[in-house]
Amino acid sequence: MPATTTPRAVSSLTTLRLGVVGSVLVLLGGLVISAVPHSSWVADLAWRHSMPGRMSGLVVVVGGLGLLSAAWVRLWRAAGHGHADLHAVRRATVLFVLPLLVAPPLFSRDGWSYAAQGELTRLGLSPYTWGPGVLSGPVVEAVDPRWLATPTPYGPLPLLWGSGTARLVDSPWAMVVGHRLLALVGLALLAWALPRLAAWTRHDPAFVSALVLPSPLVLAHGVGGLHNDLLMVGLGAAALVVAAERGWVLGAATGGLAAAVKLPGGLVCLGVVLLSLHAGAGLRERLGRVAQVGLVSVAVLVGVGVVAGTGSGWVHALGVPGTVHTPLALSATVELLLPGTRLLAQVVAVGLVVLLALGAPTGDGAAALRTTALALTATVLLSPVVHPWYALWCLPLAAACHLRGRALALLLWFSFALGITAPLDSELRGLHVAIALTLTMVVGLAIALTWAVRPSGLPAPRRPARPSLPA
């Protein structure tokens, strides 16, 4: 007699198939629309240079992201109703990620810049002084011309990793794959930290993990685009957990590592300060702990620069991203009408962080998590330059804050929208027909997802008992 398959098992298998097929389609389409070194075998394929070929590649990529999004929706709905546990969510995420491991940098050229910066570091040329343009050969062939002569604003940790990768391999593509492994470290840290953070707010760990780990935002920009932001938020989430379970010193050190990826990662030290103090801590105690946490995190940040041999020159390059106007940067858009808006927005962001440090509740993990998520969200919204992957700074932490109703629907919608529209980047100039067709698909998928995440139809995850923080 053949074995009987239960409806739930069929549903789970369908979800996995949707995600894996979608990921494979993103890989195949990405080989068509992504920038690659001129000397690579992919660059020689004739259909990459034809309009019908690139249009087809774009449709394939968006179709793949659509399938991944459908699998994601099915997964978090199943987790929300208790039909998928944490192990199932993690297994699905691994399967969805596997086909993307060997892909070129998707949806931006930043990955090629990372490879070139790693090569500069290996040669003893500080990327904080030299741009990739001083190199020659395949390693710079796919770097965006805009950044060939500019120093990097990233911290020393990814440069240290890139240097090590460049010592092991010569191929730029292999260097990129090596850097994607660093993004996977960030994903693994999130997979470890999110269930623990969810416990602070009495949220279901499987549901929180399903909201974040296999989301279109994480898969498209974090894994496919291999942006450093995924490692930054992974270290940031880990810093909060480590501070609660192992003490504020190790938490501050982990926060320093997050800042050593990208400076905004250091904002998690705000959460480390708050949760490490007793409830109702006074101003003097707050200021003392801020000084202590700041000293440890800065020492780690500087130490990584010393080990990498790059020093702290990245501080002088922090303004490099702001040389480009991005439509998502609200302050930069208003700046076109009201000069000085970008500076004012940055002052407001700093002021908000200071107010939170001095006035937010202490001694409560849930409150510290919410405060950190709020600070990072405000930083993104008020930043002078905003790319879609900047949402990785705050959405993973916000997902663990037990959002409900419309707030949860907004988180889901942004995770979907910023991921599904990832292919519509600057590499597609002139492909008006392809973009129009793709936007039609995006709107259709957005309507379907909006129906799926109506506040009245969202699952109500179980509320596990809330543990107390270690003394």
Secondary structure, 3 states (H helix, E strand, C coil): CCCCCCHHHHHHHHHHHHHHHHHHHHHHHHHHHCCCCCCCCHHHCHHHHCHHHHHHHHHHHHHHHHHHHHHHHHHHHHHHCCCCCHHHHHHHHHHHHHHHCCCCCCCCCHHHHHHHHHHHHHCCCCCCCCCHHHCCCHHHCCCCHHHCCCCCCCCHHHHHHHHHHHHHCCCHHHHHHHHHHHHHHHHHHHHHHHHHHHHHCCCCHHHHHHHHCCCHHHHHHHHHCCCCHHHHHHHHHHHHHHHHHHCHHHHHHHHHHHHCCCHHHHHHHHHHHHHHCCCCCCHHHHHHHHHHHHHHHHHHHHHHHHHHCCCCHHHHHCCCHHHCCCCCCHHHHHHCCCCCHHHHHHHHHHHHHHHHHHHCCCCCHHHHHHHHHHHHHHHHHHCCCCCHHHHHHCHHHHHCCCCCHHHHHHHHHHHHHHHHCCCCCHHHCCCHHHHHHHHHHHHHHHHHHHHHCCHHHCCCCCCCCCCCCCC
